Amino acid sequence: MAAALKNGTGIGMTSQRTRARMVERLREQGIRDQRVLNAMGSVPRHLFVEEALASRAYEDTALPIGFGQTISQPYVVAKMIEVLIQNQPQKLLEVGTGCGYQAAVLAQLFPEVYSIERIKGLHERARANLLGLRLKNLRLVHGDGYAGLEKAAPFQSIILAAAPREVPQALLQQLAPGARMVLPLEAKGAQKLVLIERNGRGFIESELDPVRFVPMTAGKA
């Protein structure tokens, strides 16, 4: 990770200090799991955005990454991961790799991470962004997130970085017993963050916070 901090933008020398301020802000916003805070502090978010936006990389805001997509705001990334890590899962599926930032954070916390992206250009950009970090426990896949990744299932955790109108059935079936999925869900023009837990009798759904994500689209592009 240290080698990657020296690359890229002109804010490289101050990014460590800037990330520390971001972590402190996350703590003030209610993120309590120190593992999540450490992971957020260890990943250089400025390497995952365009150079023109690098000075804004540690603001608590979503930023454009091309292809009509965005990198999620740090608080939402941390909140979703904190919900998932409570049951100490081993294998996780991320739907919506985007620029690769959230996948990099997840790879600090989960022993085995799979991340699927439907847009070929973003999949390739994420691979390039992540190359210098040498995350051997992270596997990137170009594919349809609605279909999940059956060949690697079941998963103890699934996280979605785009908002469907209904929970994809394939993803529900790829959840292991006792597993959790967290996703933004579109309903009546608004979005809410939802936690789904699978137990021996089926699925339990809980609403968390209002959020705003890009819509989830089926198929590869």
LOKOLNU-190518 format. One record per residue: residue in three letters; chain; x, y, z of N, C-alpha, C in turn. Coordinates in pm, 1 decimal. Atoms other than C-alpha are relative to their C-alpha. Example, Ala and Ser with C-alpha at 12.3 -4.5 7.8 and 13.67 -1.06 7.14 Angstrom:
BEGIN
code/unit/nc1/nc2/nc3/cac1/cac2/cac3/cc1/cc2/cc3
ALA/A/89.0/-119.0/0.0/1230.0/-450.0/780.0/90.0/120.0/0.0
SER/A/-82.0/-119.0/-6.0/1367.0/-106.0/714.0/-77.0/109.0/73.0
***
This chain:
BEGIN
code/unit/nc1/nc2/nc3/cac1/cac2/cac3/cc1/cc2/cc3
MET/A/82.6/-120.3/0.0/0.0/0.0/0.0/86.2/125.5/0.0
ALA/A/-83.8/-118.4/-11.4/283.7/239.1/83.0/49.9/47.0/-135.2
ALA/A/-49.4/-37.5/131.1/416.5/228.9/-272.7/-104.7/77.6/-78.2
ALA/A/107.3/-65.4/74.5/80.7/332.0/-411.5/-18.3/144.2/43.6
LEU/A/20.3/-135.0/-50.0/71.1/643.2/-193.0/93.0/100.0/-66.7
LYS/A/-95.8/-89.5/62.0/367.5/786.8/-382.4/-36.9/32.6/-144.2
ASN/A/34.0/-16.4/140.5/199.2/764.0/-722.4/-106.9/106.1/-19.4
GLY/A/121.0/-73.1/38.0/-45.5/983.6/-907.0/5.1/147.2/25.4
THR/A/29.3/-141.3/-0.9/-161.4/1324.8/-801.8/94.4/78.6/88.2
GLY/A/-82.9/-89.5/-77.8/4.0/1625.6/-648.6/-37.7/5.9/145.3
ILE/A/36.3/-2.8/-141.6/-179.5/1575.5/-320.8/54.5/-121.7/73.0
GLY/A/-50.4/122.8/-59.6/9.6/1254.5/-255.4/68.0/20.1/133.8
MET/A/-75.5/-23.5/-122.2/229.1/1407.4/14.8/-91.5/32.1/118.0
THR/A/89.8/-38.3/-109.5/-70.3/1531.4/214.8/-118.5/-94.4/14.7
SER/A/119.4/83.7/-2.5/-319.6/1254.1/143.6/-13.8/-78.5/129.7
GLN/A/7.3/75.9/-125.2/-228.9/1060.9/458.1/-65.8/83.5/109.0
ARG/A/59.5/-89.8/-98.5/-314.9/1359.9/674.2/-147.1/27.2/-32.6
THR/A/137.9/-25.5/42.3/-628.8/1427.9/471.4/-88.4/-120.3/29.4
ARG/A/76.3/120.6/-32.8/-741.8/1066.3/512.2/-24.9/-10.3/149.0
ALA/A/18.0/3.0/-145.3/-686.8/1095.2/886.3/-115.4/91.5/41.2
ARG/A/112.1/-89.2/-30.2/-926.1/1390.6/892.5/-132.6/-62.4/-45.4
MET/A/120.2/68.4/46.5/-1176.4/1190.6/687.2/-43.6/-105.7/101.2
VAL/A/31.1/103.8/-97.5/-1155.9/904.4/937.9/-60.0/61.0/126.5
GLU/A/54.2/-65.7/-120.0/-1213.5/1142.8/1228.4/-142.3/48.3/-25.2
ARG/A/136.7/-41.4/34.6/-1518.8/1282.9/1048.6/-94.7/-119.6/0.0
LEU/A/83.2/120.4/-1.4/-1651.6/929.3/997.4/-34.1/-41.9/142.5
ARG/A/23.8/33.6/-140.4/-1610.8/866.3/1369.0/-106.6/92.8/59.0
GLU/A/97.7/-97.1/-50.1/-1805.7/1184.5/1445.9/-138.5/-26.0/-58.3
GLN/A/128.4/29.6/64.1/-2078.4/1071.1/1202.8/-62.7/-129.7/51.5
GLY/A/59.5/117.2/-62.4/-2127.4/751.2/1400.7/59.3/-133.9/-37.3
ILE/A/-67.1/125.9/31.6/-1896.0/488.4/1248.6/85.2/-39.5/120.1
ARG/A/-63.9/39.2/-125.8/-1774.1/292.4/1550.8/100.8/-114.3/-15.1
ASP/A/-87.3/117.7/13.2/-1601.7/-22.6/1422.0/140.3/44.6/-41.5
GLN/A/-135.8/-47.2/25.9/-1229.4/46.0/1442.2/61.1/-68.4/-121.8
ARG/A/-50.1/68.6/118.8/-1159.7/-213.7/1173.3/-40.0/75.5/-126.6
VAL/A/48.7/-74.8/115.5/-1371.1/-16.5/927.3/73.6/133.3/-10.8
LEU/A/-70.7/-128.4/0.1/-1210.5/313.7/1027.0/144.3/-17.8/-47.5
ASN/A/-137.6/25.3/42.3/-863.1/164.9/983.1/7.7/-26.1/-150.3
ALA/A/1.6/31.4/143.5/-952.4/29.2/639.6/-24.5/125.6/-83.0
MET/A/27.3/-124.3/72.1/-1097.9/362.0/527.4/123.0/91.3/0.1
GLY/A/-119.0/-83.8/-9.8/-782.5/532.8/645.6/118.4/-52.1/-77.6
SER/A/-115.9/60.0/66.1/-551.6/295.4/463.3/-6.7/5.1/-152.1
VAL/A/15.1/2.6/146.1/-692.0/323.5/108.1/6.0/142.5/-56.7
PRO/A/-16.9/-133.5/58.4/-580.8/624.8/-101.8/-110.8/33.6/-99.0
ARG/A/117.3/-24.5/84.0/-917.0/742.9/-237.5/32.2/89.6/-118.9
HIS/A/-32.1/-92.3/109.4/-754.2/1012.6/-452.6/53.2/-71.7/-123.7
LEU/A/-49.3/75.8/115.1/-603.5/742.4/-675.6/-112.8/-58.8/-84.0
PHE/A/113.4/61.9/67.5/-952.8/630.2/-778.5/-90.1/100.9/-71.8
VAL/A/77.2/-103.0/69.3/-1083.0/961.6/-916.6/89.7/69.8/-101.7
GLU/A/-77.1/-75.8/97.8/-978.0/1181.5/-1207.6/89.1/100.9/70.8
GLU/A/-96.8/-89.8/-63.9/-677.5/1400.7/-1134.5/-60.7/136.2/31.2
ALA/A/62.7/-130.3/-22.0/-891.8/1714.5/-1167.2/-86.7/2.0/125.3
LEU/A/85.2/8.8/-118.9/-1107.7/1589.8/-877.5/76.1/-47.6/123.2
ALA/A/-76.8/60.4/-108.9/-824.8/1457.3/-659.1/-1.8/84.3/127.3
SER/A/1.1/-85.9/-118.8/-832.2/1759.0/-427.6/-129.7/-12.6/78.8
ARG/A/129.3/18.6/-67.5/-1194.7/1669.9/-343.2/-21.3/-144.4/44.5
ALA/A/17.6/144.3/-19.8/-1133.2/1298.5/-296.9/-43.6/-36.8/140.5
TYR/A/29.7/37.8/-138.7/-1168.4/1302.4/83.3/-117.1/78.4/59.1
GLU/A/124.5/-61.8/-43.2/-1479.3/1517.3/100.0/-107.3/-108.1/15.1
ASP/A/106.9/98.6/-19.3/-1791.8/1336.6/217.6/-107.8/21.1/-104.9
THR/A/91.6/-18.9/110.9/-1954.9/1344.6/-121.3/28.6/-102.8/-108.2
ALA/A/-19.7/85.1/117.5/-2009.3/1123.9/-425.2/63.5/83.5/-110.4
LEU/A/-68.6/-69.4/108.7/-1793.6/1213.8/-727.1/-16.0/-80.5/-128.9
PRO/A/15.6/71.9/127.0/-1831.8/1130.7/-1098.0/126.5/-77.8/-36.8
ILE/A/-113.6/81.5/43.8/-1611.0/852.9/-1238.3/-13.3/-38.7/-147.3
GLY/A/21.1/31.3/140.4/-1738.4/848.6/-1597.0/-106.5/-106.1/-18.9
PHE/A/100.8/101.2/35.9/-1989.1/624.4/-1776.4/-132.6/21.1/73.7
GLY/A/122.4/-28.1/-73.0/-2268.2/797.7/-1583.9/-3.7/-56.7/140.4
GLN/A/-8.9/62.3/-132.0/-2146.8/642.3/-1256.9/73.0/91.5/98.3
THR/A/-65.3/-80.0/-103.6/-2015.0/779.2/-926.9/74.5/-89.9/98.4
ILE/A/-62.6/63.2/-115.2/-1782.7/686.4/-644.1/-79.2/44.6/122.4
SER/A/87.6/-31.7/-113.6/-1992.1/669.6/-325.4/71.9/84.8/103.9
GLN/A/-58.5/-82.1/-105.4/-1939.3/915.1/-41.7/57.5/-89.4/108.7
PRO/A/-66.9/84.2/-99.8/-1705.4/784.1/230.5/-91.6/-49.0/112.0
TYR/A/86.0/43.6/-109.7/-1973.6/776.0/501.6/-86.3/-118.7/-40.3
VAL/A/87.2/109.0/44.6/-2204.1/551.6/295.8/79.9/-128.6/-17.0
VAL/A/-87.2/116.9/12.6/-1916.1/316.9/211.0/25.1/-61.2/137.9
ALA/A/-31.8/48.3/-134.5/-1819.8/291.7/578.3/-121.8/-58.6/70.3
LYS/A/123.1/46.9/-64.4/-2180.6/250.5/697.2/-40.2/-137.0/-50.8
MET/A/40.8/127.8/57.4/-2258.4/-32.9/457.1/94.2/-112.1/42.6
ILE/A/-97.3/102.1/-39.2/-1937.2/-217.5/539.9/-12.7/-32.8/148.1
GLU/A/13.8/23.6/-143.7/-1988.2/-173.1/914.8/-118.1/-93.5/28.7
VAL/A/115.9/88.3/-16.4/-2329.4/-340.1/883.7/36.7/-144.4/-33.8
LEU/A/-32.6/135.1/46.3/-2182.4/-637.8/698.2/101.1/-71.3/87.6
ILE/A/-113.7/63.8/-66.5/-1872.8/-700.5/907.7/-34.8/-52.6/138.3
GLN/A/36.4/38.3/-136.4/-2063.0/-762.1/1229.3/-0.9/-150.9/21.7
ASN/A/1.6/145.8/-18.8/-2096.7/-1134.9/1163.4/129.2/-66.2/-49.4
GLN/A/-133.9/46.3/36.6/-1728.7/-1166.5/1057.2/-1.2/-98.6/-117.4
PRO/A/7.8/88.8/115.3/-1794.0/-1313.5/710.4/136.7/-21.5/-64.6
GLN/A/-125.1/33.8/67.0/-1518.2/-1480.5/509.4/-0.6/39.0/-147.8
LYS/A/4.5/-21.5/144.9/-1635.1/-1441.2/148.5/-111.2/98.5/-34.8
LEU/A/92.3/-108.7/30.8/-1803.4/-1132.0/3.1/-7.7/22.2/-150.3
LEU/A/21.7/-41.5/138.4/-1952.1/-1031.8/-331.8/-40.8/146.6/-1.5
GLU/A/38.1/-139.1/25.7/-1958.8/-666.2/-436.0/-60.9/7.4/-139.9
VAL/A/64.8/-20.8/129.3/-2201.7/-577.9/-716.3/13.3/147.6/-35.6
GLY/A/-26.7/-138.1/40.7/-2082.5/-264.3/-895.5/139.3/43.5/42.1
THR/A/-138.3/-33.8/-35.1/-1703.4/-236.5/-887.9/27.1/148.1/-15.8
GLY/A/-27.2/-140.6/26.8/-1707.8/112.9/-1034.6/148.5/23.4/-24.3
CYS/A/-142.6/-32.7/15.5/-1362.1/267.2/-1006.7/89.8/-90.5/83.6
GLY/A/-77.9/94.0/-80.2/-1252.5/0.1/-756.3/27.0/42.7/142.1
TYR/A/-32.1/-49.6/-134.5/-1235.5/213.6/-440.5/-61.6/-85.2/110.0
GLN/A/64.4/77.9/-106.3/-1491.6/27.6/-231.0/55.5/-142.0/5.4
ALA/A/-59.3/133.5/3.1/-1344.9/-304.6/-345.2/132.9/-1.5/75.0
ALA/A/-128.4/-9.1/-70.3/-1005.4/-190.6/-214.5/-20.3/5.0/151.0
VAL/A/29.8/-6.2/-143.4/-1157.5/-105.2/124.5/-46.3/-136.6/49.4
LEU/A/51.3/131.8/-37.6/-1343.4/-437.2/136.7/112.8/-102.3/12.3
ALA/A/-110.7/96.1/-0.2/-1022.2/-625.7/60.8/90.2/14.0/122.1
GLN/A/-73.6/-14.6/-126.0/-869.1/-484.4/379.7/-66.8/-77.1/113.9
LEU/A/81.5/50.0/-111.4/-1144.7/-647.2/585.1/-50.5/-142.5/-15.6
PHE/A/56.1/132.0/26.0/-1265.5/-966.8/418.8/105.5/-88.8/-65.1
PRO/A/-103.7/87.7/54.3/-1042.7/-1267.4/343.8/-13.5/-27.4/-149.5
GLU/A/22.0/34.2/140.7/-1202.4/-1330.4/2.8/-107.6/93.2/-56.2
VAL/A/91.2/-98.8/56.6/-1363.3/-1056.6/-210.3/-10.9/-20.9/-150.7
TYR/A/29.5/1.9/142.9/-1528.7/-1088.1/-552.4/-76.0/128.5/-31.9
SER/A/68.9/-122.8/38.0/-1640.4/-773.6/-734.9/-36.2/-6.5/-147.5
ILE/A/50.9/12.7/136.2/-1854.0/-768.3/-1049.6/-44.5/136.2/-52.3
GLU/A/35.0/-127.0/63.6/-1897.2/-474.7/-1289.9/-53.8/-27.0/-140.6
ARG/A/63.7/24.8/128.2/-2128.4/-465.6/-1592.9/62.4/81.4/-113.8
ILE/A/-54.8/-88.7/103.0/-1950.8/-181.3/-1780.0/146.3/-34.7/-23.1
LYS/A/-134.5/47.4/30.6/-1638.4/-308.8/-1951.9/105.6/107.7/25.0
GLY/A/-95.9/-108.2/-19.7/-1465.0/30.2/-1949.2/31.4/25.2/146.7
LEU/A/-22.3/-18.7/-143.4/-1513.2/67.7/-1573.4/73.5/-119.3/59.9
HIS/A/-69.7/120.6/-46.1/-1405.9/-290.4/-1511.2/150.2/12.0/-28.0
GLU/A/-140.4/-14.4/35.9/-1079.3/-219.6/-1694.3/66.8/113.0/77.5
ARG/A/-55.6/-110.9/-77.6/-1031.4/114.1/-1516.1/25.4/-42.3/144.5
ALA/A/-18.5/48.5/-137.3/-1082.8/-49.6/-1177.2/121.6/-91.1/9.4
ARG/A/-116.3/89.6/0.1/-828.8/-317.8/-1264.4/130.0/80.1/-1.8
ALA/A/-119.7/-84.5/6.6/-575.7/-47.5/-1355.9/21.8/75.4/131.1
ASN/A/-11.3/-74.0/-126.4/-651.6/154.8/-1040.2/51.9/-88.1/113.2
LEU/A/-31.6/91.4/-110.3/-608.8/-150.9/-817.3/133.8/-71.6/-17.6
LEU/A/-118.6/78.7/31.0/-300.0/-292.6/-985.0/113.7/24.2/99.2
GLY/A/-112.1/-31.9/-88.2/-47.9/-110.3/-766.9/-21.0/-38.7/144.7
LEU/A/27.7/34.7/-139.2/-221.1/-213.1/-444.5/25.3/-147.3/30.3
ARG/A/-37.4/141.2/-14.2/-148.0/-584.1/-504.4/-88.5/-73.2/102.0
LEU/A/96.1/61.7/-91.5/-461.5/-712.7/-333.3/-28.8/-142.3/-48.1
LYS/A/7.7/137.8/49.0/-429.0/-1088.3/-375.8/-131.1/-69.0/36.8
ASN/A/127.8/60.5/-41.4/-762.2/-1162.0/-205.2/-119.7/58.5/-74.1
LEU/A/106.3/-67.5/74.4/-962.6/-953.0/-457.4/-2.4/-50.2/-144.3
ARG/A/17.5/47.2/137.1/-1101.8/-1091.7/-784.5/-105.5/84.8/-69.1
LEU/A/91.0/-85.1/76.5/-1263.3/-864.7/-1045.5/-60.4/-78.9/-115.6
VAL/A/72.9/72.5/103.4/-1526.7/-993.4/-1289.0/-81.0/99.0/-81.8
HIS/A/89.1/-77.0/86.8/-1693.9/-831.6/-1591.4/-124.1/-84.5/-23.9
GLY/A/120.8/79.9/12.9/-2052.7/-949.0/-1579.6/-123.5/76.1/44.0
ASP/A/129.7/-56.9/-35.6/-2419.4/-884.2/-1503.7/-23.8/-17.7/150.4
GLY/A/18.2/6.9/-144.3/-2466.2/-798.0/-1137.0/-131.5/-61.3/41.3
TYR/A/128.4/60.7/-32.7/-2829.4/-908.4/-1146.6/10.7/-151.9/10.3
ALA/A/-19.3/145.4/-2.7/-2703.9/-1263.2/-1206.7/93.6/-42.8/111.6
GLY/A/-95.9/34.7/-104.1/-2446.9/-1245.1/-928.3/118.3/-76.1/-56.2
LEU/A/-117.0/78.2/41.0/-2157.5/-1489.3/-946.0/-16.8/-140.9/55.3
GLU/A/39.6/132.7/-49.2/-2295.7/-1838.6/-910.6/120.2/-92.1/21.3
LYS/A/-113.6/92.5/-9.1/-1960.5/-2011.7/-966.2/80.5/18.3/129.0
ALA/A/-71.9/-24.4/-125.4/-1821.3/-1853.8/-647.8/-90.8/-4.9/122.0
ALA/A/96.9/2.1/-110.4/-2140.2/-1875.5/-436.1/13.1/-131.2/78.7
PRO/A/72.2/-107.4/-68.3/-2250.0/-1899.2/-164.3/94.7/101.2/65.1
PHE/A/-74.7/-108.4/-62.9/-2137.9/-1571.7/-5.5/-54.5/27.3/139.9
GLN/A/43.6/-39.0/-134.5/-2147.5/-1470.6/360.3/-44.5/146.4/5.1
SER/A/42.1/-139.9/9.9/-2194.0/-1107.7/252.7/-12.8/38.7/-146.2
ILE/A/13.7/-60.8/132.0/-2319.8/-923.7/-56.1/-29.3/148.3/20.0
ILE/A/19.7/-144.5/-8.5/-2301.0/-546.7/-105.7/-24.3/53.9/-139.9
LEU/A/34.2/-58.4/128.9/-2461.8/-350.1/-389.8/34.2/148.3/-1.4
ALA/A/-37.7/-140.1/14.3/-2329.2/-16.5/-516.7/-88.9/72.1/-100.8
ALA/A/100.6/-62.5/85.9/-2634.2/60.4/-733.1/-136.7/-45.8/49.4
ALA/A/132.2/22.7/-59.3/-3006.0/69.8/-658.0/-96.1/-68.0/-96.9
PRO/A/106.2/64.6/78.5/-3245.6/-188.6/-806.4/-137.4/39.7/53.9
ARG/A/137.1/-22.8/-47.3/-3623.8/-153.2/-785.8/-50.1/-117.4/83.7
GLU/A/31.3/119.4/-78.2/-3649.9/-506.9/-650.6/130.3/-73.1/29.2
VAL/A/-119.3/76.0/-34.9/-3395.1/-728.8/-477.0/19.0/-111.9/-102.3
PRO/A/-22.1/106.2/98.7/-3240.2/-953.4/-745.8/-8.2/-139.2/63.7
GLN/A/20.9/133.2/-57.0/-3353.0/-1310.8/-680.5/127.4/-84.0/-2.4
ALA/A/-123.5/77.5/8.7/-3022.2/-1457.7/-796.3/92.2/31.4/116.8
LEU/A/-86.2/-38.2/-111.9/-2840.6/-1261.6/-526.0/-52.5/-57.5/131.8
LEU/A/57.5/61.1/-120.4/-3080.8/-1381.1/-257.0/38.3/-147.3/9.1
GLN/A/-31.3/142.6/-0.6/-3017.2/-1740.1/-360.7/148.8/-26.4/21.7
GLN/A/-144.3/17.6/-18.2/-2641.0/-1686.0/-349.4/47.9/39.2/139.6
LEU/A/-32.2/-27.1/-140.2/-2653.9/-1575.8/15.1/5.4/-131.3/78.3
ALA/A/-10.1/118.0/-85.4/-2533.7/-1845.5/253.8/-94.1/14.9/119.8
PRO/A/77.5/-9.3/-124.3/-2745.9/-1931.6/562.6/76.6/81.5/103.9
GLY/A/-63.2/-87.2/-97.6/-2675.9/-1669.8/828.3/69.8/119.9/-60.5
ALA/A/-71.7/-106.8/70.6/-2543.0/-1427.5/563.7/-81.3/128.6/-3.7
ARG/A/62.8/-131.3/8.3/-2619.1/-1060.0/511.4/24.0/62.6/-137.0
MET/A/-14.6/-82.3/119.8/-2679.9/-839.7/208.6/-45.1/141.2/34.2
VAL/A/39.3/-139.5/-20.1/-2686.9/-459.4/218.7/-3.6/66.9/-137.1
LEU/A/18.9/-59.9/131.7/-2816.0/-256.5/-73.8/-88.8/122.2/8.7
PRO/A/97.6/-107.9/14.6/-2987.0/67.4/-174.8/-117.1/-53.1/-82.6
LEU/A/118.7/50.8/68.5/-3343.5/-5.6/-284.9/-87.5/116.9/-43.2
GLU/A/84.2/-105.8/56.6/-3552.2/218.0/-511.8/-146.0/-29.8/30.1
ALA/A/142.7/17.5/-27.4/-3914.9/270.4/-405.6/-70.2/135.2/-2.8
LYS/A/83.6/-120.3/8.7/-4162.1/540.9/-509.1/82.8/127.1/-10.3
GLY/A/-80.2/-119.5/24.7/-3898.4/784.5/-629.6/103.9/30.7/104.9
ALA/A/-100.2/-20.3/-105.4/-3684.1/752.8/-317.0/80.5/-128.2/16.8
GLN/A/-83.6/116.7/-26.2/-3408.5/519.5/-205.5/24.3/-13.7/150.2
LYS/A/-31.4/27.9/-139.4/-3343.5/353.4/126.6/105.6/-110.1/3.7
LEU/A/-98.2/105.1/-21.1/-3054.5/144.5/251.8/-68.9/-112.1/75.2
VAL/A/70.9/115.2/-54.2/-3179.0/-206.6/330.2/100.4/-109.1/36.6
LEU/A/-76.6/116.8/-42.7/-3023.8/-493.6/523.3/-88.9/-122.4/-10.9
ILE/A/71.8/126.6/12.7/-3135.2/-846.1/431.9/83.7/-109.3/64.9
GLU/A/-68.6/109.8/-68.5/-3044.2/-1139.2/657.3/-70.0/-131.3/-33.2
ARG/A/56.8/131.0/31.2/-3093.6/-1503.4/563.6/13.1/-92.3/120.7
ASN/A/-3.9/97.0/-109.2/-3189.6/-1747.3/837.8/-63.8/-131.1/-45.5
GLY/A/52.5/130.7/36.2/-3328.2/-2098.7/847.1/-141.0/2.7/-55.3
ARG/A/139.8/-8.6/44.5/-3682.1/-1978.6/770.5/-18.0/87.1/-123.8
GLY/A/13.4/-88.0/115.7/-3609.1/-1731.0/491.7/83.8/125.6/15.0
PHE/A/-73.1/-125.9/2.3/-3513.1/-1363.8/471.1/-68.3/103.2/89.1
ILE/A/49.0/-108.4/-84.6/-3549.3/-1076.9/718.5/53.7/130.8/-56.9
GLU/A/-38.3/-127.9/59.2/-3544.7/-721.5/579.7/-15.2/112.6/102.0
SER/A/2.5/-114.7/-90.7/-3458.4/-410.5/783.0/39.6/126.0/-76.5
GLU/A/-33.7/-127.2/63.6/-3456.2/-47.9/668.3/101.2/75.3/85.8
LEU/A/-101.8/-78.4/-68.4/-3155.5/169.0/754.5/-18.9/147.8/-34.1
ASP/A/2.5/-144.2/25.9/-3088.2/517.1/612.5/-51.3/32.1/-140.4
PRO/A/25.1/-45.5/137.7/-3217.4/717.0/314.8/133.2/24.5/-70.0
VAL/A/-124.4/-13.3/76.5/-2951.8/719.2/40.1/-33.1/44.7/-141.9
ARG/A/16.9/-32.2/140.4/-2896.2/820.6/-321.9/111.6/-65.8/-79.8
PHE/A/-94.7/72.8/84.9/-2725.4/579.8/-565.4/-46.9/9.5/-145.9
VAL/A/41.0/14.2/139.7/-2723.8/541.4/-942.1/-90.0/-122.4/-11.6
PRO/A/87.6/116.9/17.3/-2993.8/299.9/-1066.6/81.4/-123.1/-44.1
MET/A/-62.8/124.0/41.7/-2894.8/-63.6/-1111.8/-58.4/-43.5/-133.7
THR/A/39.5/38.5/135.8/-2905.8/-183.6/-1473.5/42.9/-143.3/-25.8
ALA/A/-32.0/139.7/30.4/-2915.7/-541.6/-1598.9/81.9/-10.1/-128.0
GLY/A/-75.5/27.4/121.1/-2687.7/-689.8/-1863.7/140.4/57.0/3.6
LYS/A/-136.2/-50.6/11.4/-2327.0/-627.7/-1964.7/5.9/110.9/-104.5
ALA/A/-17.3/-111.1/95.4/-2209.0/-314.3/-2147.5/148.6/16.2/-31.2
***
